[in-house]
Amino acid sequence: MAELKDLTDLLYHEIQVLYDAEKLLLAAIPRMAEKAKDPDLKAALLVHLEETKVHKDRLEQVADLLDINPDGDKSPSMKGLIAESEKVMHKDATPEALDAALICGAQKVEHYEIAGYGTAAHIALGLGYDEVHRILYKTLQEEQATDTKLNNLAKGAINRKAAQAEA
């Protein structure tokens, strides 16, 4: 998209950036799951991989509703978050510390997505795109649930195991 002159253009931009982010995650999440040692973390990442496939499909549906190409803009922010996680995954770390780091990286990704989906859903609602809003809001809720699940894993066992491995 060459111009950003109004909220409609901003909505289109956000949809395209989110679409690129989801495509990047489809490649990154399997690598994260492979590195995870905690079985609950591995399972949570694999469940989110399946959700990410659905999120990508929903964005294609939204792009059809808006009559835009979902492949327009890129997501350098998501590329950076994934690169940061990749860097951490290649450090010499205990399995416990690596699991904690994977959660940290995954939550950064979730927070980015929550911000993006929340903004896009709000703009869609304001512009009267009720179906687009409904689709985006559903994904927003799933991203928030994933963040909560990751937070609970960290607080419930993974961070404790990492701290015990330190001692």
C-alpha positions as CSV (number, residue, x, y, z in Angstrom):
1,M,0.0,0.0,0.0
2,A,1.5,3.3,-1.1
3,E,-0.6,5.6,0.9
4,L,-2.0,5.8,4.4
5,K,-4.5,8.6,4.2
6,D,-7.4,7.4,6.4
7,L,-8.6,4.8,8.9
8,T,-9.6,2.5,6.0
9,D,-6.0,2.5,4.8
10,L,-4.7,1.9,8.3
11,L,-7.1,-1.1,8.6
12,Y,-5.8,-2.5,5.4
13,H,-2.2,-2.0,6.5
14,E,-2.9,-3.8,9.8
15,I,-4.5,-6.7,8.1
16,Q,-1.6,-7.1,5.8
17,V,1.0,-6.8,8.6
18,L,-0.9,-9.3,10.7
19,Y,-1.1,-11.7,7.8
20,D,2.7,-11.5,7.3
21,A,3.2,-12.0,11.0
22,E,1.1,-15.1,11.0
23,K,3.0,-16.5,8.0
24,L,6.3,-15.9,9.8
25,L,5.0,-17.6,12.9
26,L,4.0,-20.7,10.9
27,A,7.7,-21.2,10.3
28,A,8.9,-20.2,13.7
29,I,6.6,-22.0,16.1
30,P,7.7,-25.5,15.0
31,R,11.3,-24.6,15.7
32,M,10.3,-23.3,19.2
33,A,8.3,-26.4,19.9
34,E,11.3,-28.6,18.9
35,K,13.5,-26.8,21.3
36,A,11.0,-26.9,24.2
37,K,11.9,-29.6,26.8
38,D,8.8,-29.2,29.1
39,P,6.0,-31.4,27.7
40,D,3.3,-28.9,28.6
41,L,5.1,-26.1,26.9
42,K,5.8,-28.2,23.8
43,A,2.1,-29.1,23.7
44,A,1.0,-25.5,24.2
45,L,3.2,-24.3,21.3
46,L,1.9,-27.1,19.0
47,V,-1.7,-26.2,19.9
48,H,-0.9,-22.6,19.1
49,L,0.6,-23.6,15.8
50,E,-2.7,-25.1,14.8
51,E,-4.5,-21.9,15.9
52,T,-2.0,-19.8,13.9
53,K,-3.1,-21.7,10.8
54,V,-6.7,-20.7,11.5
55,H,-5.7,-17.1,12.2
56,K,-3.9,-16.9,8.8
57,D,-7.1,-18.4,7.1
58,R,-9.2,-15.8,8.9
59,L,-7.1,-13.0,7.7
60,E,-7.5,-14.3,4.2
61,Q,-11.3,-14.2,4.8
62,V,-11.0,-10.7,6.1
63,A,-8.9,-9.6,3.1
64,D,-11.6,-11.1,0.8
65,L,-14.3,-9.2,2.7
66,L,-12.3,-5.9,2.3
67,D,-11.3,-6.7,-1.2
68,I,-7.6,-6.3,-0.5
69,N,-4.5,-8.4,-1.1
70,P,-3.4,-9.9,2.3
71,D,0.2,-10.0,1.0
72,G,0.6,-6.2,0.7
73,D,2.7,-5.0,3.7
74,K,5.3,-6.9,5.7
75,S,5.9,-7.1,9.5
76,P,9.5,-6.1,10.3
77,S,8.5,-6.1,14.0
78,M,7.5,-9.8,14.0
79,K,10.6,-10.6,12.0
80,G,12.6,-9.0,14.8
81,L,10.8,-10.7,17.6
82,I,11.3,-14.1,15.9
83,A,15.0,-13.3,15.3
84,E,15.4,-12.4,19.0
85,S,13.8,-15.8,20.0
86,E,16.0,-17.6,17.4
87,K,19.1,-16.0,18.9
88,V,18.1,-17.1,22.4
89,M,17.4,-20.7,21.2
90,H,21.0,-21.0,20.0
91,K,22.6,-20.0,23.3
92,D,24.2,-22.5,25.6
93,A,21.4,-22.9,28.2
94,T,20.0,-25.4,30.6
95,P,16.8,-27.0,29.4
96,E,14.9,-25.2,32.2
97,A,16.3,-21.8,31.3
98,L,15.7,-22.4,27.6
99,D,12.0,-23.2,28.3
100,A,11.7,-20.0,30.4
101,A,13.3,-18.1,27.5
102,L,10.9,-19.7,25.0
103,I,8.0,-18.5,27.0
104,C,9.5,-15.1,27.2
105,G,9.8,-14.9,23.4
106,A,6.4,-16.4,22.8
107,Q,4.8,-13.9,25.1
108,K,6.5,-11.0,23.3
109,V,5.0,-12.3,20.1
110,E,1.5,-12.7,21.7
111,H,1.6,-9.2,23.1
112,Y,2.5,-7.9,19.6
113,E,-0.4,-9.8,18.1
114,I,-2.8,-8.7,20.8
115,A,-2.0,-5.1,20.1
116,G,-2.4,-5.6,16.3
117,Y,-5.6,-7.6,16.5
118,G,-7.1,-5.3,19.1
119,T,-6.3,-2.2,17.0
120,A,-7.6,-3.7,13.8
121,A,-10.8,-5.0,15.4
122,H,-11.5,-1.6,17.0
123,I,-10.9,0.2,13.7
124,A,-13.1,-2.3,11.8
125,L,-15.9,-1.7,14.3
126,G,-15.6,2.1,14.0
127,L,-15.7,1.9,10.2
128,G,-18.9,-0.3,10.4
129,Y,-17.2,-3.5,9.2
130,D,-19.1,-5.7,11.6
131,E,-18.2,-9.1,10.1
132,V,-14.5,-8.1,9.9
133,H,-14.7,-6.9,13.6
134,R,-16.3,-10.2,14.6
135,I,-13.5,-12.3,12.9
136,L,-10.7,-10.1,14.3
137,Y,-12.1,-10.1,17.8
138,K,-12.4,-13.9,17.9
139,T,-8.7,-14.1,17.0
140,L,-7.9,-11.4,19.6
141,Q,-9.6,-13.5,22.3
142,E,-7.6,-16.6,21.2
143,E,-4.3,-14.7,21.3
144,Q,-5.1,-13.4,24.8
145,A,-6.0,-17.0,25.9
146,T,-2.6,-18.2,24.6
147,D,-0.8,-15.4,26.4
148,T,-2.6,-16.4,29.6
149,K,-1.7,-20.1,29.1
150,L,1.9,-19.2,28.6
151,N,1.9,-17.0,31.7
152,N,0.4,-19.8,33.7
153,L,3.0,-22.3,32.5
154,A,5.8,-19.9,33.5
155,K,4.4,-19.1,36.9
156,G,3.2,-22.6,37.6
157,A,6.3,-24.6,37.0
158,I,8.8,-23.6,34.3
159,N,10.3,-20.5,36.0
160,R,10.5,-22.4,39.3
161,K,12.4,-25.3,37.6
162,A,14.7,-22.8,36.0
163,A,15.4,-21.1,39.3
164,Q,16.0,-24.5,41.0
165,A,18.4,-25.5,38.2
166,E,20.4,-22.3,39.0
167,A,20.8,-23.2,42.7
